[in-house]
């Protein structure tokens, strides 16, 4: 079983510190939460989070997710994991602070 990963700002993650579920800033507009495989993290950081500080990486156990998980092809032709709904707290097995990426 492979984990999936979600990158977000630590300030945003902290908003959900007492909540049972986490939702990304884009869940309502896109209908799902963007995630990555371990191999995709670096390219996602380069493309969407260059030079940003205060990021965290959520390590998510897909077997514990209550929301639906789908792997879908993105505009770059690669398949990415998408969580269709909020991520229940129990599925987040680790929160890793990240160094700024440039």
Secondary structure, DSSP 8 states (H G I E B T S, - for coil): ---EEEEEEHHHHHTTTT-SEE--TTHHHHSSEE-B-GGGHHHHHHHH-TT--SEEEEEE-GGG-SSEEEEEE-TTS-EEEEEES-EEGGGEEEEEEE----
